[in-house]
Amino acid sequence: MSLRKRLAAEIAAEGPISVAQFMARCLHDPQHGYYATRPALGPDGDFITAPLVSQMFGELVGVWAVAAWQALGAPPKVRLVEMGPGDGTLMSDLLRAARMAPAFLAAAEVWLVEVSEPLRVRQARLLGEAVRWAGSLAEVPGGVPLLLVANELLDCLPARQFVRTATGWAEQVVGLDAEGALAFGLANAPQLPFPDAPVGAVWEQSAAQDALGREIGARIVQDGGAALLIDYGRAHPGFGDTLQALRRHEKVDPLATPGEADLTVHADFPAVLSAARAEGAETGLLTQGEFLARLGVGERAEALVRARPEKAAVIGRQLNRLVAADQMGELFKAAIIYSPGWKPPAFEDA
């Protein structure tokens, strides 16, 4: 039985579910969840991420990691952790760039936090025995400084949606229509503190994103270090329905094929960073374009063109995709969570 039919049967028996519950089932259901069974990354898959756009992205994250380690005083041991590492391309490019600093590679114990078994297989194929795996950040040993990176992780964390109606706030839920098909509906909800919101406004709230911000903040304060979170999302609190499903690089109806498309919402950076600060950490935020520019992405592109002149047009398109305001440069943000007493590279004035 498909996940769509199973969800419909469960809703018929038990009632509507929240958008957050629907997202969690679509992405992680053990039998039919997208990441549990069929994650499809890359040009031939359902979506493409920055590390797959160009090697420059992962290389510059590697440059950042080495510089952050040096700014921490070059500790003899550091845990280099990637959460949600996809197919392993980002970590592969990061480690290749880090060869410029052999002492960093000697100090770094590399961990991947991954819950998808199919993706673990792909990561192992690419990275071999250079890494260790954990199912959560809590499973990664503490006691030494942490350098954590995560690209397009926050957007995969479930969020609830609340809709302003003529009579107040209601929660958007997934129920059934008259024919028994999955359909969005509204349910009673606590009234949110936005009395002047216009009718139709949507407020998204992700307990999972908030919890991750708190967890990372507490860990960074405990062990020292920094966490770099890159994702698409908002820099300021605001309304908007950002739920989307991607299949073969096209937006599709989120309710049409549960478990067969990638389901995301925008990262709520204000909430995530506020949660981290509540644990005593410090934070900063740049656009992806600003972050990569400060690390020298333009110079790296020029070096690649000098090495491969016949690839100049391709490299130019890749650079534009990463940093242009109408591509990934503005919508995608680079957030930093770091222990007090120092400034991570690229974020000195962020």
Secondary structure, 3 states (H helix, E strand, C coil): CCHHHHHHHHHHHHCCEEHHHHHHHHHHCCCCCHHHHCCCECCCCCECCHHHHCHHHHHHHHHHHHHHHHHCCCCCCEEEEEECCCCCHHHHHHHHHHHHCHHHHHHEEEEEECCCHHHHHHHHHHHHHHCEEECCHHHCCCCCCEEEEEECCHHHCCCEEEEEECCEEEEEEEEECCCCCEEEEEEECCCCCCCCCCCCCEEEECHHHHHHHHHHHHHHHHHCEEEEEEEEEECCCCCCCCCEEEECCEEECCCCCCCCCEEECCEEHHHHHHHHHHCCCEEEEEEHHHHHHHCCHHHHHHHHHHHCHHHHHHHHHHHHHHHCCCCCCCCEEEEEEECCCCCCCCCCCC
